[in-house]
Amino acid sequence: MKIREFCDMNMFEQILQQWCEATGMSAVALDSDGEYITKEIGMTDFCTKYTRSTQEGRNRCDKCNKEGKGVYFCHTGLMDFSMDIKVEGKVVGKIIGGQVLPHEPEEEQMKEVARQIGVDPDKYYQAAKRVAVRPENAIRAAAELLESTVNMFVNHQYVNSKNGTLIEVVTSNIEEVSSLLKDINDKSRTLDKIESKQRILALNASIEAGRAGEMGKGFAVVANEVGNLASNSGDVNKTIKNILKQLNEVVGKIAEESRRTMD
């Protein structure tokens, strides 16, 4: 199940954009294969320009992104988050982000991280001082709010997509049933013609039997049976027509309801 197959990604990205602007935090969404499905929003220079500028820095960041769950402290001391996106209980992707500090950066700590990953300690510390500072409880609350919002949105999109597919199947089947009913109606009209011919044949046979007198008694029996057959055929045909009428009404109601639902 791929989020991009059923989700309005422009709207998805807009939700992330507005959340990032409101909180001063960063965010990006990934699918179940770890591929980015939205653009990176609100990413800091501290992370993109400095921390991830060396192979060691990238390795540490990738390890945090892979192993981090919920709201956590990354290897630099910033607070990040990783929240699962679930549909019908199955993980279909996740949102990662954060890149904020719960307090002002500690100079020596930041410079030590810089030395470990191979970047200029002074520039690294200056970049850290430009990172947004938010209370830890506010960071956790904001991340949980985003998790709830995104999951509600994605699941709503999934249900809409699933219902739309179901309606298309129902509509297709309705069209097929309508075609079959038309064929049966055509056959019913053919039965009308046969019934009429049988009645004429029975009438003619009765007349001829009467003219033949005693010799026509056997013929009269046949004429009577033909007449009965015509009568029975007529009754059966009327029953078929009544059933077809009811079926046409039911199919019509279903088709109308399907169109209304799709609109």
Short mmCIF file of the C-alpha atoms (twelve columns), coordinates in Angstrom:
data_MODEL
# 
_entry.id   MODEL 
# 
loop_
_atom_site.group_PDB 
_atom_site.id 
_atom_site.type_symbol 
_atom_site.label_atom_id 
_atom_site.label_alt_id 
_atom_site.label_comp_id 
_atom_site.label_asym_id 
_atom_site.label_seq_id 
_atom_site.Cartn_x 
_atom_site.Cartn_y 
_atom_site.Cartn_z 
_atom_site.pdbx_PDB_model_num 
ATOM 1   C CA . MET A 1   0.000   0.000   0.000   1 
ATOM 2   C CA . LYS A 2   1.562   3.280   -1.156  1 
ATOM 3   C CA . ILE A 3   0.387   6.582   0.341   1 
ATOM 4   C CA . ARG A 4   0.864   8.383   -2.971  1 
ATOM 5   C CA . GLU A 5   -1.563  5.996   -4.673  1 
ATOM 6   C CA . PHE A 6   -4.591  7.213   -2.712  1 
ATOM 7   C CA . CYS A 7   -3.594  10.434  -0.953  1 
ATOM 8   C CA . ASP A 8   -3.783  14.058  -2.098  1 
ATOM 9   C CA . MET A 9   -0.095  14.840  -1.698  1 
ATOM 10  C CA . ASN A 10  -0.518  18.581  -2.232  1 
ATOM 11  C CA . MET A 11  -2.896  18.722  0.715   1 
ATOM 12  C CA . PHE A 12  -0.601  16.450  2.732   1 
ATOM 13  C CA . GLU A 13  2.320   18.786  2.123   1 
ATOM 14  C CA . GLN A 14  0.184   21.805  2.985   1 
ATOM 15  C CA . ILE A 15  -0.640  20.275  6.387   1 
ATOM 16  C CA . LEU A 16  3.074   19.792  7.091   1 
ATOM 17  C CA . GLN A 17  3.887   23.307  5.863   1 
ATOM 18  C CA . GLN A 18  1.334   24.963  8.139   1 
ATOM 19  C CA . TRP A 19  2.394   22.870  11.134  1 
ATOM 20  C CA . CYS A 20  6.060   23.732  10.612  1 
ATOM 21  C CA . GLU A 21  5.279   27.436  10.306  1 
ATOM 22  C CA . ALA A 22  3.203   27.333  13.505  1 
ATOM 23  C CA . THR A 23  5.742   25.402  15.590  1 
ATOM 24  C CA . GLY A 24  9.100   26.468  14.143  1 
ATOM 25  C CA . MET A 25  9.978   22.774  13.733  1 
ATOM 26  C CA . SER A 26  10.887  20.745  10.655  1 
ATOM 27  C CA . ALA A 27  9.076   17.788  9.080   1 
ATOM 28  C CA . VAL A 28  9.131   15.443  6.116   1 
ATOM 29  C CA . ALA A 29  7.056   12.364  5.253   1 
ATOM 30  C CA . LEU A 30  8.446   9.023   4.051   1 
ATOM 31  C CA . ASP A 31  6.721   5.964   2.626   1 
ATOM 32  C CA . SER A 32  7.157   2.418   3.910   1 
ATOM 33  C CA . ASP A 33  10.311  2.022   1.762   1 
ATOM 34  C CA . GLY A 34  11.950  5.044   3.363   1 
ATOM 35  C CA . GLU A 35  11.536  7.229   0.252   1 
ATOM 36  C CA . TYR A 36  10.633  10.897  0.786   1 
ATOM 37  C CA . ILE A 37  7.064   11.574  -0.381  1 
ATOM 38  C CA . THR A 38  6.999   15.274  0.565   1 
ATOM 39  C CA . LYS A 39  9.585   17.980  0.391   1 
ATOM 40  C CA . GLU A 40  11.699  18.695  3.459   1 
ATOM 41  C CA . ILE A 41  10.105  21.592  5.300   1 
ATOM 42  C CA . GLY A 42  11.768  23.838  7.890   1 
ATOM 43  C CA . MET A 43  15.145  22.095  7.828   1 
ATOM 44  C CA . THR A 44  17.889  24.009  9.642   1 
ATOM 45  C CA . ASP A 45  21.320  24.978  8.336   1 
ATOM 46  C CA . PHE A 46  22.711  23.365  11.480  1 
ATOM 47  C CA . CYS A 47  21.509  19.978  10.222  1 
ATOM 48  C CA . THR A 48  21.706  20.266  6.432   1 
ATOM 49  C CA . LYS A 49  24.697  22.578  5.938   1 
ATOM 50  C CA . TYR A 50  26.896  21.494  8.836   1 
ATOM 51  C CA . THR A 51  25.968  18.192  10.515  1 
ATOM 52  C CA . ARG A 52  25.223  16.369  7.260   1 
ATOM 53  C CA . SER A 53  28.158  17.949  5.401   1 
ATOM 54  C CA . THR A 54  30.487  15.079  6.335   1 
ATOM 55  C CA . GLN A 55  30.132  11.343  5.916   1 
ATOM 56  C CA . GLU A 56  30.374  10.768  9.657   1 
ATOM 57  C CA . GLY A 57  27.655  13.344  10.277  1 
ATOM 58  C CA . ARG A 58  25.366  11.779  7.664   1 
ATOM 59  C CA . ASN A 59  25.942  8.301   9.097   1 
ATOM 60  C CA . ARG A 60  24.968  9.465   12.575  1 
ATOM 61  C CA . CYS A 61  21.885  11.290  11.293  1 
ATOM 62  C CA . ASP A 62  20.773  8.286   9.239   1 
ATOM 63  C CA . LYS A 63  21.198  6.043   12.277  1 
ATOM 64  C CA . CYS A 64  19.000  8.361   14.360  1 
ATOM 65  C CA . ASN A 65  16.347  8.539   11.624  1 
ATOM 66  C CA . LYS A 66  16.320  4.759   11.358  1 
ATOM 67  C CA . GLU A 67  16.305  3.902   15.046  1 
ATOM 68  C CA . GLY A 68  14.512  6.877   16.556  1 
ATOM 69  C CA . LYS A 69  10.951  6.330   17.820  1 
ATOM 70  C CA . GLY A 70  8.518   8.923   19.098  1 
ATOM 71  C CA . VAL A 71  10.212  12.074  20.379  1 
ATOM 72  C CA . TYR A 72  13.910  11.640  21.113  1 
ATOM 73  C CA . PHE A 73  17.267  13.416  21.391  1 
ATOM 74  C CA . CYS A 74  19.468  13.024  18.320  1 
ATOM 75  C CA . HIS A 75  23.264  12.603  18.428  1 
ATOM 76  C CA . THR A 76  23.801  16.380  18.430  1 
ATOM 77  C CA . GLY A 77  21.474  17.054  21.358  1 
ATOM 78  C CA . LEU A 78  18.596  18.425  19.255  1 
ATOM 79  C CA . MET A 79  15.107  17.019  19.773  1 
ATOM 80  C CA . ASP A 80  13.696  15.075  16.822  1 
ATOM 81  C CA . PHE A 81  10.704  12.828  16.312  1 
ATOM 82  C CA . SER A 82  9.661   9.827   14.236  1 
ATOM 83  C CA . MET A 83  5.938   9.042   14.058  1 
ATOM 84  C CA . ASP A 84  4.368   6.112   12.225  1 
ATOM 85  C CA . ILE A 85  1.606   6.598   9.671   1 
ATOM 86  C CA . LYS A 86  -0.812  3.668   9.901   1 
ATOM 87  C CA . VAL A 87  -3.730  2.539   7.759   1 
ATOM 88  C CA . GLU A 88  -5.891  -0.352  8.976   1 
ATOM 89  C CA . GLY A 89  -3.250  -1.118  11.593  1 
ATOM 90  C CA . LYS A 90  -0.442  -1.389  9.034   1 
ATOM 91  C CA . VAL A 91  2.529   1.008   8.956   1 
ATOM 92  C CA . VAL A 92  2.549   2.672   5.513   1 
ATOM 93  C CA . GLY A 93  5.052   5.431   6.235   1 
ATOM 94  C CA . LYS A 94  6.294   7.858   8.841   1 
ATOM 95  C CA . ILE A 95  6.916   11.516  9.577   1 
ATOM 96  C CA . ILE A 96  10.308  12.581  10.821  1 
ATOM 97  C CA . GLY A 97  11.397  16.034  11.899  1 
ATOM 98  C CA . GLY A 98  11.996  18.289  14.833  1 
ATOM 99  C CA . GLN A 99  15.440  19.952  14.684  1 
ATOM 100 C CA . VAL A 100 14.787  22.125  17.747  1 
ATOM 101 C CA . LEU A 101 16.471  22.528  21.115  1 
ATOM 102 C CA . PRO A 102 14.765  22.306  24.521  1 
ATOM 103 C CA . HIS A 103 17.238  24.907  25.861  1 
ATOM 104 C CA . GLU A 104 20.050  27.135  24.644  1 
ATOM 105 C CA . PRO A 105 22.967  25.134  23.163  1 
ATOM 106 C CA . GLU A 106 25.931  24.324  25.386  1 
ATOM 107 C CA . GLU A 107 29.060  25.589  23.673  1 
ATOM 108 C CA . GLU A 108 31.527  22.874  24.669  1 
ATOM 109 C CA . GLN A 109 29.067  20.074  23.914  1 
ATOM 110 C CA . MET A 110 28.399  21.415  20.404  1 
ATOM 111 C CA . LYS A 111 32.071  21.959  19.660  1 
ATOM 112 C CA . GLU A 112 32.860  18.395  20.741  1 
ATOM 113 C CA . VAL A 113 30.222  17.025  18.348  1 
ATOM 114 C CA . ALA A 114 31.721  19.207  15.605  1 
ATOM 115 C CA . ARG A 115 35.188  17.755  16.194  1 
ATOM 116 C CA . GLN A 116 33.805  14.196  16.121  1 
ATOM 117 C CA . ILE A 117 32.069  14.624  12.781  1 
ATOM 118 C CA . GLY A 118 34.829  16.772  11.268  1 
ATOM 119 C CA . VAL A 119 33.411  20.299  10.947  1 
ATOM 120 C CA . ASP A 120 34.623  23.699  12.193  1 
ATOM 121 C CA . PRO A 121 33.684  23.866  15.914  1 
ATOM 122 C CA . ASP A 122 33.140  27.635  16.009  1 
ATOM 123 C CA . LYS A 123 30.901  27.715  12.931  1 
ATOM 124 C CA . TYR A 124 29.042  24.685  14.219  1 
ATOM 125 C CA . TYR A 125 28.332  26.337  17.559  1 
ATOM 126 C CA . GLN A 126 27.193  29.546  15.866  1 
ATOM 127 C CA . ALA A 127 24.821  27.516  13.679  1 
ATOM 128 C CA . ALA A 128 23.483  25.767  16.794  1 
ATOM 129 C CA . LYS A 129 22.714  29.161  18.359  1 
ATOM 130 C CA . ARG A 130 20.361  29.864  15.419  1 
ATOM 131 C CA . VAL A 131 18.310  26.734  16.093  1 
ATOM 132 C CA . ALA A 132 14.831  27.407  17.516  1 
ATOM 133 C CA . VAL A 133 14.414  26.755  21.241  1 
ATOM 134 C CA . ARG A 134 11.116  25.326  22.520  1 
ATOM 135 C CA . PRO A 135 10.114  23.850  25.894  1 
ATOM 136 C CA . GLU A 136 10.441  20.073  25.854  1 
ATOM 137 C CA . ASN A 137 6.781   19.503  26.768  1 
ATOM 138 C CA . ALA A 138 5.711   21.803  23.917  1 
ATOM 139 C CA . ILE A 139 7.916   19.864  21.466  1 
ATOM 140 C CA . ARG A 140 6.382   16.556  22.524  1 
ATOM 141 C CA . ALA A 141 2.830   17.919  22.377  1 
ATOM 142 C CA . ALA A 142 3.382   19.434  18.915  1 
ATOM 143 C CA . ALA A 143 4.818   16.162  17.556  1 
ATOM 144 C CA . GLU A 144 1.897   14.155  18.927  1 
ATOM 145 C CA . LEU A 145 -0.565  16.647  17.433  1 
ATOM 146 C CA . LEU A 146 1.075   16.282  14.014  1 
ATOM 147 C CA . GLU A 147 0.979   12.481  14.320  1 
ATOM 148 C CA . SER A 148 -2.765  12.527  15.072  1 
ATOM 149 C CA . THR A 149 -3.535  15.063  12.328  1 
ATOM 150 C CA . VAL A 150 -1.573  13.236  9.620   1 
ATOM 151 C CA . ASN A 151 -2.998  9.836   10.547  1 
ATOM 152 C CA . MET A 152 -6.563  11.157  10.505  1 
ATOM 153 C CA . PHE A 153 -5.956  12.820  7.137   1 
ATOM 154 C CA . VAL A 154 -4.289  9.792   5.515   1 
ATOM 155 C CA . ASN A 155 -6.954  7.376   6.783   1 
ATOM 156 C CA . HIS A 156 -9.729  9.695   5.571   1 
ATOM 157 C CA . GLN A 157 -8.089  9.793   2.138   1 
ATOM 158 C CA . TYR A 158 -7.761  6.001   2.125   1 
ATOM 159 C CA . VAL A 159 -11.436 5.450   3.010   1 
ATOM 160 C CA . ASN A 160 -12.528 7.908   0.312   1 
ATOM 161 C CA . SER A 161 -10.346 6.158   -2.258  1 
ATOM 162 C CA . LYS A 162 -11.588 2.727   -1.209  1 
ATOM 163 C CA . ASN A 163 -15.242 3.821   -1.337  1 
ATOM 164 C CA . GLY A 164 -14.670 5.404   -4.731  1 
ATOM 165 C CA . THR A 165 -13.264 2.143   -6.088  1 
ATOM 166 C CA . LEU A 166 -16.173 0.209   -4.590  1 
ATOM 167 C CA . ILE A 167 -18.685 2.569   -6.188  1 
ATOM 168 C CA . GLU A 168 -16.984 2.151   -9.562  1 
ATOM 169 C CA . VAL A 169 -17.299 -1.646  -9.237  1 
ATOM 170 C CA . VAL A 170 -20.953 -1.384  -8.190  1 
ATOM 171 C CA . THR A 171 -21.694 1.007   -11.060 1 
ATOM 172 C CA . SER A 172 -20.000 -1.341  -13.527 1 
ATOM 173 C CA . ASN A 173 -22.033 -4.282  -12.233 1 
ATOM 174 C CA . ILE A 174 -25.235 -2.249  -12.395 1 
ATOM 175 C CA . GLU A 175 -24.568 -1.492  -16.050 1 
ATOM 176 C CA . GLU A 176 -24.005 -5.187  -16.716 1 
ATOM 177 C CA . VAL A 177 -27.236 -6.152  -14.912 1 
ATOM 178 C CA . SER A 178 -29.142 -3.458  -16.807 1 
ATOM 179 C CA . SER A 179 -27.867 -4.903  -20.078 1 
ATOM 180 C CA . LEU A 180 -28.995 -8.403  -19.042 1 
ATOM 181 C CA . LEU A 181 -32.418 -7.087  -18.054 1 
ATOM 182 C CA . LYS A 182 -32.751 -5.449  -21.467 1 
ATOM 183 C CA . ASP A 183 -31.974 -8.799  -23.124 1 
ATOM 184 C CA . ILE A 184 -34.581 -10.517 -20.966 1 
ATOM 185 C CA . ASN A 185 -37.112 -7.826  -21.841 1 
ATOM 186 C CA . ASP A 186 -36.403 -8.444  -25.521 1 
ATOM 187 C CA . LYS A 187 -36.933 -12.167 -24.989 1 
ATOM 188 C CA . SER A 188 -40.186 -11.429 -23.159 1 
ATOM 189 C CA . ARG A 189 -41.484 -9.504  -26.159 1 
ATOM 190 C CA . THR A 190 -40.614 -12.517 -28.305 1 
ATOM 191 C CA . LEU A 191 -42.724 -14.646 -25.942 1 
ATOM 192 C CA . ASP A 192 -45.619 -12.224 -26.483 1 
ATOM 193 C CA . LYS A 193 -45.452 -12.919 -30.211 1 
ATOM 194 C CA . ILE A 194 -45.247 -16.689 -29.670 1 
ATOM 195 C CA . GLU A 195 -48.203 -16.591 -27.287 1 
ATOM 196 C CA . SER A 196 -50.255 -14.666 -29.847 1 
ATOM 197 C CA . LYS A 197 -49.403 -17.137 -32.616 1 
ATOM 198 C CA . GLN A 198 -50.294 -20.058 -30.342 1 
ATOM 199 C CA . ARG A 199 -53.722 -18.578 -29.643 1 
ATOM 200 C CA . ILE A 200 -54.372 -18.071 -33.367 1 
ATOM 201 C CA . LEU A 201 -53.215 -21.620 -34.069 1 
ATOM 202 C CA . ALA A 202 -55.499 -22.999 -31.353 1 
ATOM 203 C CA . LEU A 203 -58.449 -21.026 -32.700 1 
ATOM 204 C CA . ASN A 204 -57.851 -22.240 -36.251 1 
ATOM 205 C CA . ALA A 205 -57.441 -25.800 -35.025 1 
ATOM 206 C CA . SER A 206 -60.747 -25.627 -33.145 1 
ATOM 207 C CA . ILE A 207 -62.536 -24.343 -36.247 1 
ATOM 208 C CA . GLU A 208 -61.090 -27.109 -38.388 1 
ATOM 209 C CA . ALA A 209 -61.958 -29.742 -35.759 1 
ATOM 210 C CA . GLY A 210 -65.550 -28.502 -35.765 1 
ATOM 211 C CA . ARG A 211 -65.767 -28.811 -39.521 1 
ATOM 212 C CA . ALA A 212 -64.362 -32.332 -39.447 1 
ATOM 213 C CA . GLY A 213 -67.059 -33.523 -37.030 1 
ATOM 214 C CA . GLU A 214 -66.491 -36.989 -35.557 1 
ATOM 215 C CA . MET A 215 -63.268 -37.395 -37.489 1 
ATOM 216 C CA . GLY A 216 -61.900 -34.183 -35.950 1 
ATOM 217 C CA . LYS A 217 -62.234 -35.165 -32.286 1 
ATOM 218 C CA . GLY A 218 -58.549 -36.044 -31.988 1 
ATOM 219 C CA . PHE A 219 -57.686 -32.809 -33.700 1 
ATOM 220 C CA . ALA A 220 -59.916 -30.978 -31.228 1 
ATOM 221 C CA . VAL A 221 -57.933 -32.425 -28.304 1 
ATOM 222 C CA . VAL A 222 -54.703 -31.130 -29.841 1 
ATOM 223 C CA . ALA A 223 -56.315 -27.736 -30.451 1 
ATOM 224 C CA . ASN A 224 -57.382 -27.601 -26.800 1 
ATOM 225 C CA . GLU A 225 -53.852 -28.417 -25.588 1 
ATOM 226 C CA . VAL A 226 -52.379 -25.746 -27.852 1 
ATOM 227 C CA . GLY A 227 -54.844 -23.285 -26.367 1 
ATOM 228 C CA . ASN A 228 -53.871 -24.300 -22.829 1 
ATOM 229 C CA . LEU A 229 -50.185 -23.932 -23.726 1 
ATOM 230 C CA . ALA A 230 -50.836 -20.451 -25.045 1 
ATOM 231 C CA . SER A 231 -52.690 -19.545 -21.849 1 
ATOM 232 C CA . ASN A 232 -49.950 -20.970 -19.617 1 
ATOM 233 C CA . SER A 233 -47.261 -19.223 -21.665 1 
ATOM 234 C CA . GLY A 234 -49.133 -15.989 -21.180 1 
ATOM 235 C CA . ASP A 235 -49.276 -16.467 -17.398 1 
ATOM 236 C CA . VAL A 236 -45.561 -17.280 -17.238 1 
ATOM 237 C CA . ASN A 237 -44.754 -14.295 -19.423 1 
ATOM 238 C CA . LYS A 238 -46.785 -11.986 -17.169 1 
ATOM 239 C CA . THR A 239 -44.913 -13.297 -14.133 1 
ATOM 240 C CA . ILE A 240 -41.568 -12.691 -15.869 1 
ATOM 241 C CA . LYS A 241 -42.647 -9.148  -16.749 1 
ATOM 242 C CA . ASN A 242 -43.633 -8.406  -13.146 1 
ATOM 243 C CA . ILE A 243 -40.296 -9.699  -11.872 1 
ATOM 244 C CA . LEU A 244 -38.434 -7.684  -14.507 1 
ATOM 245 C CA . LYS A 245 -40.343 -4.566  -13.527 1 
ATOM 246 C CA . GLN A 246 -39.345 -5.027  -9.886  1 
ATOM 247 C CA . LEU A 247 -35.717 -5.735  -10.830 1 
ATOM 248 C CA . ASN A 248 -35.569 -2.645  -13.024 1 
ATOM 249 C CA . GLU A 249 -36.894 -0.520  -10.148 1 
ATOM 250 C CA . VAL A 250 -34.323 -1.939  -7.706  1 
ATOM 251 C CA . VAL A 251 -31.414 -1.498  -10.143 1 
ATOM 252 C CA . GLY A 252 -32.591 2.023   -10.892 1 
ATOM 253 C CA . LYS A 253 -32.603 2.936   -7.198  1 
ATOM 254 C CA . ILE A 254 -29.105 1.450   -6.681  1 
ATOM 255 C CA . ALA A 255 -27.756 3.303   -9.718  1 
ATOM 256 C CA . GLU A 256 -29.229 6.591   -8.514  1 
ATOM 257 C CA . GLU A 257 -27.811 6.112   -5.011  1 
ATOM 258 C CA . SER A 258 -24.373 5.284   -6.469  1 
ATOM 259 C CA . ARG A 259 -24.386 8.443   -8.608  1 
ATOM 260 C CA . ARG A 260 -25.461 10.531  -5.613  1 
ATOM 261 C CA . THR A 261 -22.656 9.050   -3.490  1 
ATOM 262 C CA . MET A 262 -20.048 9.739   -6.187  1 
ATOM 263 C CA . ASP A 263 -21.226 13.340  -6.518  1 
# 
